[in-house]
Amino acid sequence: QVQLVESGGGLVQPGGSLRLSCVASGSIVGIYTMGWYRQAPGKQRELVADITRGGRTNLADSAKGRFTISRDNAKNTVYLQMNSLKPEDTAVYYCNADILHTTTRNNYWGQGTQVTVSS
């Protein structure tokens, strides 16, 4: 069994910052790409950023210049540092990871963490 558990969401004023964390646990042999997605009310889930095991990153245009994705492979953890937050960043943020579990490679999702940007 593999679990992804996010933390760090909350309410923040426009221009503020938040740092999201996601820890993968369970019978993990290896973790490939890890990423963050978000889903706002009435909208489709969209990629915010992802990072390969080697550290290559990919950011959505809306995240470039404001968000940074990083990971700690020793801790099976991925982070999303969000700066200069805008009301349009309000969404549920989901962690995603490709994980080798025993002999099977699957894609996993966390339960989501709410980020609300409002004054």
DSSP file (Angstrom, degrees, kcal/mol; ACC not computed):
  #  RESIDUE AA STRUCTURE BP1 BP2  ACC     N-H-->O    O-->H-N    N-H-->O    O-->H-N    TCO  KAPPA ALPHA  PHI   PSI    X-CA   Y-CA   Z-CA
    1    1 A Q              0   0    0      0, 0.0    26,-1.2     0, 0.0     2,-0.4   0.000 360.0 360.0 360.0 137.4    0.0    0.0    0.0
    2    2 A V  E     -A   26   0A   0     24,-0.2     2,-0.4    99,-0.1    24,-0.2  -0.965 360.0-171.3-123.7 139.2    1.2    3.5   -0.9
    3    3 A Q  E     -A   25   0A   0     22,-2.6    22,-2.5    -2,-0.4     2,-0.5  -0.979  13.3-158.2-130.4 144.8    0.0    6.8    0.4
    4    4 A L  E     -A   24   0A   0    105,-0.4   107,-0.6    -2,-0.4     2,-0.5  -0.991  14.9-170.5-116.6 126.3    0.6   10.4   -0.5
    5    5 A V  E     -A   23   0A   0     18,-2.1    18,-2.2    -2,-0.5     2,-0.2  -0.963   3.9-160.5-124.2 118.9   -0.2   12.9    2.3
    6    6 A E  E     +A   22   0A   0     -2,-0.5     2,-0.3    16,-0.2    16,-0.2  -0.588  14.0 168.8 -93.8 156.7   -0.2   16.6    1.6
    7    7 A S  E     +A   21   0A   0     14,-2.1    14,-2.7    -2,-0.2   106,-0.1  -0.971  42.2  67.0-154.7 164.0    0.1   19.4    4.1
    8    8 A G        +     0   0    0     -2,-0.3    11,-0.3     1,-0.3    14,-0.0   0.358  61.4 130.7 106.8  -4.8    0.6   23.2    4.2
    9    9 A G        +     0   0    0     12,-0.1     2,-0.3     9,-0.1    -1,-0.3  -0.170  24.2 115.0 -72.8 174.4   -2.5   24.5    2.6
   10   10 A G  E     -d  115   0B   0    104,-1.0   106,-2.8   103,-0.1     2,-0.5  -0.985  62.6 -44.6 159.5-165.5   -4.6   27.3    4.2
   11   11 A L  E     +d  116   0B   0     -2,-0.3     2,-0.3   104,-0.2   106,-0.2  -0.850  53.7 167.9-101.4 130.9   -5.9   30.8    3.8
   12   12 A V  E     -d  117   0B   0    104,-2.7   106,-2.1    -2,-0.5     3,-0.1  -0.988  33.0-113.4-142.5 149.8   -3.5   33.5    2.7
   13   13 A Q    >   -     0   0    0     -2,-0.3     3,-2.3   104,-0.2    72,-0.2  -0.444  50.8 -80.8 -78.1 155.3   -3.8   37.1    1.6
   14   14 A P  T 3  S+     0   0    0      0, 0.0    72,-0.2     0, 0.0    -1,-0.1  -0.301 121.3  27.7 -54.6 137.7   -3.0   38.1   -2.0
   15   15 A G  T 3  S+     0   0    0     70,-3.3    69,-0.6     1,-0.3    71,-0.1   0.276 100.3 118.2  89.9 -10.4    0.8   38.5   -2.3
   16   16 A G    <   -     0   0    0     -3,-2.3    69,-2.3    69,-0.2     2,-0.3  -0.080  56.3-122.9 -81.7-176.0    1.5   36.0    0.4
   17   17 A S        -     0   0    0     66,-0.2     2,-0.3    67,-0.2    66,-0.2  -0.925  20.2-178.6-131.5 152.4    3.3   32.7    0.4
   18   18 A L  E     - B   0  82A   0     64,-2.2    64,-3.3    -2,-0.3     2,-0.5  -0.983  15.4-147.7-143.4 152.5    2.6   29.1    1.2
   19   19 A R  E     - B   0  81A   0    -11,-0.3     2,-0.3    -2,-0.3    62,-0.2  -0.971  14.2-160.0-124.1 117.4    4.7   26.0    1.2
   20   20 A L  E     - B   0  80A   0     60,-2.8    60,-2.2    -2,-0.5     2,-0.3  -0.714   6.3-166.1 -93.1 144.8    3.0   22.7    0.4
   21   21 A S  E     -AB   7  79A   0    -14,-2.7   -14,-2.1    -2,-0.3     2,-0.4  -0.959   6.9-170.1-128.3 149.7    4.6   19.4    1.3
   22   22 A C  E     -AB   6  78A   0     56,-1.8    56,-2.1    -2,-0.3     2,-0.5  -0.962   5.0-165.0-141.8 122.0    3.7   15.8    0.2
   23   23 A V  E     -AB   5  77A   0    -18,-2.2   -18,-2.1    -2,-0.4     2,-0.4  -0.912   8.0-150.7-110.4 130.5    5.2   12.7    1.7
   24   24 A A  E     +A    4   0A   0     52,-2.7     2,-0.3    -2,-0.5   -20,-0.2  -0.835  23.2 173.6 -97.3 134.8    4.9    9.3    0.1
   25   25 A S  E     +A    3   0A   0    -22,-2.5   -22,-2.6    -2,-0.4     2,-0.3  -0.936  26.5  59.9-139.4 161.7    4.9    6.3    2.4
   26   26 A G  E    S-A    2   0A   0     -2,-0.3     2,-2.0   -24,-0.2   -24,-0.2  -0.835 100.0 -16.3 122.4-160.9    4.4    2.6    2.2
   27   27 A S  S    S+     0   0    0    -26,-1.2    75,-0.6    -2,-0.3     2,-0.5  -0.548  79.1 168.0 -83.4  78.5    6.2   -0.2    0.4
   28   28 A I  E     +E  101   0B   0     -2,-2.0    73,-0.2    73,-0.2     3,-0.1  -0.818  26.2 174.1-102.7 126.7    8.1    2.0   -2.0
   29   29 A V  E    S-     0   0B   0     71,-3.4     2,-0.3    -2,-0.5    72,-0.2   0.815  73.8 -17.8 -92.1 -41.1   10.9    0.8   -4.1
   30   30 A G  E     -E  100   0B   0     70,-1.3    70,-3.4    46,-0.0     2,-0.5  -0.982  53.9-138.6-163.2 154.5   11.4    4.0   -6.1
   31   31 A I  E     -E   99   0B   0     -2,-0.3    68,-0.2    68,-0.2     3,-0.1  -0.980  18.7-178.5-122.0 126.7    9.6    7.2   -7.0
   32   32 A Y  E     +     0   0B   0     66,-3.4     2,-0.1    -2,-0.5    -1,-0.1   0.494  60.2   1.8 -91.1-124.5    9.8    8.7  -10.5
   33   33 A T  E     -     0   0B   0     19,-0.1    65,-2.3    64,-0.1     2,-0.4  -0.426  64.5-168.6 -68.5 136.5    8.2   12.0  -11.4
   34   34 A M  E     +EF  97  51B   0     17,-2.5    17,-3.0    63,-0.2     2,-0.3  -0.940  15.6 162.9-120.2 148.0    6.4   13.8   -8.6
   35   35 A G  E     -EF  96  50B   0     61,-2.9    61,-2.5    -2,-0.4     2,-0.4  -0.956  33.9-120.1-156.6 173.5    4.1   16.7   -9.2
   36   36 A W  E     +EF  95  49B   0     13,-3.2    12,-2.9    -2,-0.3    13,-1.7  -0.983  25.0 179.3-123.6 134.1    1.4   19.1   -8.0
   37   37 A Y  E     -EF  94  47B   0     57,-2.9    57,-3.0    -2,-0.4     2,-0.3  -0.840   9.5-155.9-122.8 163.3   -1.9   19.6   -9.7
   38   38 A R  E     -EF  93  46B   0      8,-2.4     8,-2.9    -2,-0.3     2,-0.4  -0.989   7.3-162.3-142.1 154.1   -4.8   21.9   -8.7
   39   39 A Q  E     -E   92   0B   0     53,-2.1    53,-2.3    -2,-0.3     6,-0.2  -0.949   7.3-163.1-139.2 116.8   -8.5   22.0   -9.3
   40   40 A A    >   -     0   0    0      4,-0.4     3,-2.3    -2,-0.4    51,-0.1  -0.607  45.8 -75.5 -91.5 157.7  -10.6   25.1   -8.8
   41   41 A P  T 3  S+     0   0    0      0, 0.0    -1,-0.1     0, 0.0     3,-0.1  -0.281 119.0   6.7 -55.1 129.4  -14.4   24.9   -8.5
   42   42 A G  T 3  S+     0   0    0      1,-0.3     2,-0.3    -3,-0.1    -3,-0.0   0.514 113.4 100.7  78.1   4.5  -16.0   24.3  -11.8
   43   43 A K  S <  S-     0   0    0     -3,-2.3    -1,-0.3     1,-0.0     2,-0.1  -0.810  75.2-102.3-121.3 162.5  -12.7   23.8  -13.6
   44   44 A Q        -     0   0    0     -2,-0.3    -4,-0.4     1,-0.1     2,-0.2  -0.441  45.6 -94.7 -77.4 154.3  -10.7   20.8  -14.7
   45   45 A R        -     0   0    0     -6,-0.2     2,-0.3    -2,-0.1    -6,-0.2  -0.486  50.5-168.3 -66.2 137.0   -7.7   19.6  -12.7
   46   46 A E  E     -F   38   0B   0     -8,-2.9    -8,-2.4    -2,-0.2     2,-0.3  -0.952  24.7-104.2-133.6 150.9   -4.5   21.1  -14.2
   47   47 A L  E     +F   37   0B   0     -2,-0.3   -10,-0.3   -10,-0.2     3,-0.1  -0.522  30.3 175.6 -71.4 133.7   -0.8   20.6  -13.8
   48   48 A V  E     -     0   0B   0    -12,-2.9    12,-2.8     1,-0.4     2,-0.3   0.797  64.6 -31.9 -99.1 -50.9    1.0   23.2  -11.7
   49   49 A A  E     -FG  36  59B   0    -13,-1.7   -13,-3.2    10,-0.2    -1,-0.4  -0.969  53.0-166.9-165.4 150.9    4.5   21.7  -11.6
   50   50 A D  E     -FG  35  58B   0      8,-2.3     8,-2.3    -2,-0.3     2,-0.4  -0.966   4.7-158.5-142.6 165.5    6.4   18.4  -11.7
   51   51 A I  E     -FG  34  57B   0    -17,-3.0   -17,-2.5    -2,-0.3     6,-0.2  -0.998  14.2-133.1-146.6 133.8    9.9   17.2  -11.1
   52   52 A T    >   -     0   0    0      4,-2.5     3,-1.5    -2,-0.4   -19,-0.1  -0.297  36.1-101.8 -79.9 170.3   11.8   14.2  -12.1
   53   53 A R  T 3  S+     0   0    0      1,-0.3    20,-0.1     2,-0.1    -1,-0.1   0.833 124.9  54.3 -61.1 -31.2   13.8   12.1   -9.8
   54   54 A G  T 3  S-     0   0    0      2,-0.1    -1,-0.3     1,-0.0   -22,-0.0   0.529 124.2-102.9 -82.4  -5.4   16.9   13.7  -11.2
   55   55 A G    <   +     0   0    0     -3,-1.5     2,-0.4     1,-0.3    -2,-0.1   0.510  68.2 147.7 101.1   4.9   15.6   17.2  -10.5
   56   56 A R        -     0   0    0      1,-0.0    -4,-2.5     2,-0.0    -1,-0.3  -0.618  33.8-153.8 -75.5 130.3   14.4   18.4  -13.9
   57   57 A T  E     -G   51   0B   0     -2,-0.4     2,-0.4    -6,-0.2    -6,-0.2  -0.713  18.4-167.3-110.6 156.2   11.4   20.6  -13.4
   58   58 A N  E     -G   50   0B   0     -8,-2.3    -8,-2.3    -2,-0.3     2,-0.4  -0.972  12.7-171.9-140.3 121.7    8.4   21.6  -15.5
   59   59 A L  E     -G   49   0B   0     -2,-0.4   -10,-0.2   -10,-0.2   -11,-0.1  -0.922  25.2-117.3-119.9 141.9    6.1   24.5  -14.5
   60   60 A A    >>  -     0   0    0    -12,-2.8     3,-1.6    -2,-0.4     4,-1.4  -0.364  35.2-110.6 -64.8 153.7    2.9   25.7  -15.9
   61   61 A D  T 34 S+     0   0    0      1,-0.3     3,-0.3     2,-0.2    -1,-0.1   0.862 119.4  57.8 -56.7 -36.0    3.0   29.2  -17.4
   62   62 A S  T 34 S+     0   0    0      1,-0.2    -1,-0.3     3,-0.0   -14,-0.1   0.703 110.1  44.6 -68.5 -18.3    0.8   30.4  -14.5
   63   63 A A  T X> S+     0   0    0     -3,-1.6     4,-2.9   -15,-0.2     3,-2.0   0.653  83.7 113.1 -99.3 -19.3    3.4   29.2  -12.0
   64   64 A K  T 3< S+     0   0    0     -4,-1.4     4,-0.1    -3,-0.3    -3,-0.0  -0.297  86.4  11.4 -61.8 132.9    6.6   30.4  -13.7
   65   65 A G  T 34 S+     0   0    0      2,-0.4    -1,-0.3     1,-0.1     3,-0.1   0.278 131.1  52.1  85.9 -11.8    8.3   33.1  -11.7
   66   66 A R  T <4 S+     0   0    0     -3,-2.0    17,-1.8     1,-0.2     2,-0.3   0.670 100.2  53.0-122.8 -35.9    6.2   32.6   -8.6
   67   67 A F  E  <  -C   82   0A   0     -4,-2.9     2,-0.4    15,-0.2    -2,-0.4  -0.788  56.6-164.9-109.8 149.1    6.3   28.9   -7.7
   68   68 A T  E     -C   81   0A   0     13,-2.4    13,-3.0    -2,-0.3     2,-0.4  -0.998   5.0-158.2-131.9 130.6    9.2   26.5   -7.1
   69   69 A I  E     +C   80   0A   0     -2,-0.4     2,-0.3    11,-0.2    11,-0.2  -0.884  21.6 159.2-106.9 140.1    9.0   22.8   -7.0
   70   70 A S  E     -C   79   0A   0      9,-1.7     9,-3.2    -2,-0.4     2,-0.3  -0.940  18.5-154.5-148.4 168.7   11.6   20.7   -5.2
   71   71 A R  E     -C   78   0A   0     -2,-0.3     2,-0.5     7,-0.3     7,-0.2  -0.992  15.5-146.0-148.9 155.0   12.0   17.2   -3.7
   72   72 A D  E >>> -C   77   0A   0      5,-2.8     5,-1.9    -2,-0.3     3,-0.9  -0.930  13.3-169.0-120.1 102.0   14.0   15.3   -1.2
   73   73 A N  G >45S+     0   0    0     -2,-0.5     3,-0.7     1,-0.3    -1,-0.1   0.827  85.6  58.5 -64.5 -31.8   14.5   11.8   -2.5
   74   74 A A  G 345S+     0   0    0      1,-0.2    -1,-0.3    -3,-0.1    -2,-0.0   0.792 114.5  37.5 -67.1 -26.5   15.8   10.6    0.9
   75   75 A K  G <45S-     0   0    0     -3,-0.9    -1,-0.2     2,-0.2   -51,-0.2   0.354 104.6-125.7-105.5   3.8   12.5   11.6    2.5
   76   76 A N  T <<5 +     0   0    0     -3,-0.7   -52,-2.7    -4,-0.5     2,-0.4   0.898  66.8 137.9  52.3  42.6   10.2   10.7   -0.4
   77   77 A T  E   < -BC  23  72A   0     -5,-1.9    -5,-2.8   -54,-0.2     2,-0.4  -0.939  41.3-165.7-127.5 140.7    8.9   14.2   -0.2
   78   78 A V  E     -BC  22  71A   0    -56,-2.1   -56,-1.8    -2,-0.4     2,-0.3  -0.964  12.7-160.1-122.4 143.8    8.0   16.9   -2.8
   79   79 A Y  E     -BC  21  70A   0     -9,-3.2    -9,-1.7    -2,-0.4     2,-0.4  -0.862  11.7-160.2-122.0 153.7    7.5   20.6   -2.0
   80   80 A L  E     -BC  20  69A   0    -60,-2.2   -60,-2.8    -2,-0.3     2,-0.6  -0.910   8.4-162.8-134.0 108.8    5.8   23.4   -3.7
   81   81 A Q  E     -BC  19  68A   0    -13,-3.0   -13,-2.4    -2,-0.4     2,-0.6  -0.819  11.1-167.1 -90.3 120.4    6.8   26.9   -2.6
   82   82 A M  E     +BC  18  67A   0    -64,-3.3   -64,-2.2    -2,-0.6     2,-0.3  -0.943  10.1 173.9-116.0 118.8    4.2   29.4   -3.7
   83   83 A N        +     0   0    0    -17,-1.8   -66,-0.2    -2,-0.6   -67,-0.2  -0.758  59.7  24.5-117.1 164.6    5.0   33.1   -3.6
   84   84 A S  S    S-     0   0    0    -69,-0.6    -1,-0.2    -2,-0.3   -67,-0.2   0.903  84.2-160.9  49.5  48.5    3.1   36.2   -4.8
   85   85 A L        -     0   0    0    -69,-2.3   -70,-3.3    -3,-0.2   -69,-0.2  -0.282   7.3-158.5 -66.8 145.5   -0.1   34.3   -4.5
   86   86 A K    >   -     0   0    0    -72,-0.2     3,-2.3   -71,-0.1     4,-0.3  -0.826  31.9-109.5-119.9 157.2   -3.2   35.6   -6.4
   87   87 A P  G >  S+     0   0    0      0, 0.0     3,-1.8     0, 0.0    30,-0.4   0.845 117.7  63.4 -55.4 -32.6   -6.9   34.9   -5.8
   88   88 A E  G 3  S+     0   0    0      1,-0.3   -48,-0.0   -48,-0.0    -3,-0.0   0.572  88.8  69.6 -71.7  -6.6   -6.9   32.9   -9.0
   89   89 A D  G <  S+     0   0    0     -3,-2.3    -1,-0.3    28,-0.1     2,-0.2   0.530  70.9 120.5 -82.4  -6.9   -4.5   30.4   -7.3
   90   90 A T    <   +     0   0    0     -3,-1.8     2,-0.3    -4,-0.3    26,-0.2  -0.409  40.8 106.1 -61.4 125.0   -7.4   29.4   -5.1
   91   91 A A  E    S- H   0 115B   0     24,-2.0    24,-2.7    -2,-0.2     2,-0.6  -0.968  76.1 -79.1-178.5 170.5   -7.9   25.7   -5.6
   92   92 A V  E     -EH  39 114B   0    -53,-2.3   -53,-2.1    -2,-0.3     2,-0.5  -0.865  47.4-146.5 -88.5 127.1   -7.5   22.2   -4.1
   93   93 A Y  E     -EH  38 113B   0     20,-3.1    20,-2.1    -2,-0.6     2,-0.4  -0.844  13.4-163.4-101.5 128.7   -3.9   21.2   -4.6
   94   94 A Y  E     -E   37   0B   0    -57,-3.0   -57,-2.9    -2,-0.5     2,-0.3  -0.910  12.4-138.6-116.6 136.5   -3.2   17.5   -5.2
   95   95 A C  E     -E   36   0B   0     -2,-0.4    15,-2.3   -59,-0.2     2,-0.3  -0.698  23.0-172.2 -86.9 144.1    0.1   15.7   -5.0
   96   96 A N  E     +EI  35 109B   0    -61,-2.5   -61,-2.9    -2,-0.3     2,-0.3  -0.994   6.4 173.1-138.7 142.9    0.8   13.1   -7.7
   97   97 A A  E     -EI  34 108B   0     11,-2.0    11,-2.8    -2,-0.3     2,-0.7  -0.993  32.0-134.5-153.4 143.9    3.6   10.6   -8.1
   98   98 A D  E     - I   0 107B   0    -65,-2.3   -66,-3.4    -2,-0.3     2,-0.4  -0.890  40.3-176.0 -94.2 117.2    4.7    7.7  -10.2
   99   99 A I  E     -EI  31 106B   0      7,-2.9     7,-2.5    -2,-0.7     2,-0.8  -0.943  30.7-139.6-127.1 135.1    5.8    5.0   -7.7
  100  100 A L  E     -EI  30 105B   0    -70,-3.4   -71,-3.4    -2,-0.4   -70,-1.3  -0.836  26.2-172.4 -89.4 111.9    7.4    1.6   -8.0
  101  101 A H  E >   -EI  28 104B   0      3,-3.6     3,-2.7    -2,-0.8     2,-0.6  -0.933  61.8 -50.1-112.7 112.1    5.6   -0.4   -5.4
  102  102 A T  T 3  S-     0   0    0    -75,-0.6    -2,-0.0    -2,-0.6   -74,-0.0  -0.493 125.5 -24.2  54.1-105.7    7.1   -3.9   -5.0
  103  103 A T  T 3  S+     0   0    0     -2,-0.6     2,-0.4   -74,-0.0    -1,-0.3   0.327 123.9  87.1-113.3   7.3    7.2   -4.9   -8.7
  104  104 A T  E <   -I  101   0B   0     -3,-2.7    -3,-3.6     2,-0.0     2,-0.6  -0.907  60.9-151.0-115.4 133.4    4.4   -2.7   -9.9
  105  105 A R  E     +I  100   0B   0     -2,-0.4     2,-0.3    -5,-0.3    -5,-0.2  -0.898  29.9 162.8-101.9 121.9    4.7    0.9  -11.1
  106  106 A N  E     -I   99   0B   0     -7,-2.5    -7,-2.9    -2,-0.6     2,-0.5  -0.881  38.5-114.8-134.3 165.0    1.5    3.0  -10.6
  107  107 A N  E     -I   98   0B   0     -2,-0.3     2,-0.3    -9,-0.2    -9,-0.2  -0.884  35.0-166.8-102.3 131.5    0.4    6.5  -10.5
  108  108 A Y  E     -I   97   0B   0    -11,-2.8   -11,-2.0    -2,-0.5     2,-0.4  -0.870   9.2-156.1-123.1 152.1   -0.9    7.8   -7.1
  109  109 A W  E     -I   96   0B   0     -2,-0.3  -105,-0.4   -13,-0.2   -13,-0.2  -0.941  13.7-133.4-123.0 146.4   -2.8   10.8   -5.9
  110  110 A G        -     0   0    0    -15,-2.3  -105,-0.2    -2,-0.4     3,-0.1  -0.309  33.3-104.2 -82.6 179.1   -3.0   12.5   -2.5
  111  111 A Q        -     0   0    0   -107,-0.6  -106,-0.1     1,-0.1   -17,-0.1   0.625  63.2-113.4 -84.0 -12.9   -6.3   13.5   -0.9
  112  112 A G        -     0   0    0      1,-0.1     2,-0.4   -17,-0.1   -18,-0.2   0.113  18.1-127.9  97.8 149.0   -5.7   17.2   -1.7
  113  113 A T  E     - H   0  93B   0    -20,-2.1   -20,-3.1  -106,-0.1     2,-0.3  -0.999  24.1-121.4-135.4 134.3   -5.1   20.3    0.4
  114  114 A Q  E     - H   0  92B   0     -2,-0.4  -104,-1.0   -22,-0.2     2,-0.5  -0.555  22.8-171.0 -80.1 132.3   -7.1   23.5    0.1
  115  115 A V  E     -dH  10  91B   0    -24,-2.7   -24,-2.0    -2,-0.3     2,-0.5  -0.991   5.6-176.3-119.9 122.1   -5.4   26.8   -0.8
  116  116 A T  E     -d   11   0B   0   -106,-2.8  -104,-2.7    -2,-0.5     2,-0.7  -0.978   9.1-167.2-123.0 123.6   -7.5   29.9   -0.5
  117  117 A V  E     +d   12   0B   0     -2,-0.5     2,-0.3   -30,-0.4  -104,-0.2  -0.924  34.5 131.0-112.2 109.8   -6.1   33.3   -1.5
  118  118 A S              0   0    0   -106,-2.1    -2,-0.1    -2,-0.7   -32,-0.0  -0.995 360.0 360.0-158.4 148.7   -8.3   36.1   -0.3
  119  119 A S              0   0    0     -2,-0.3  -106,-0.1  -106,-0.2    -1,-0.1   0.417 360.0 360.0 -94.7 360.0   -8.3   39.4    1.6
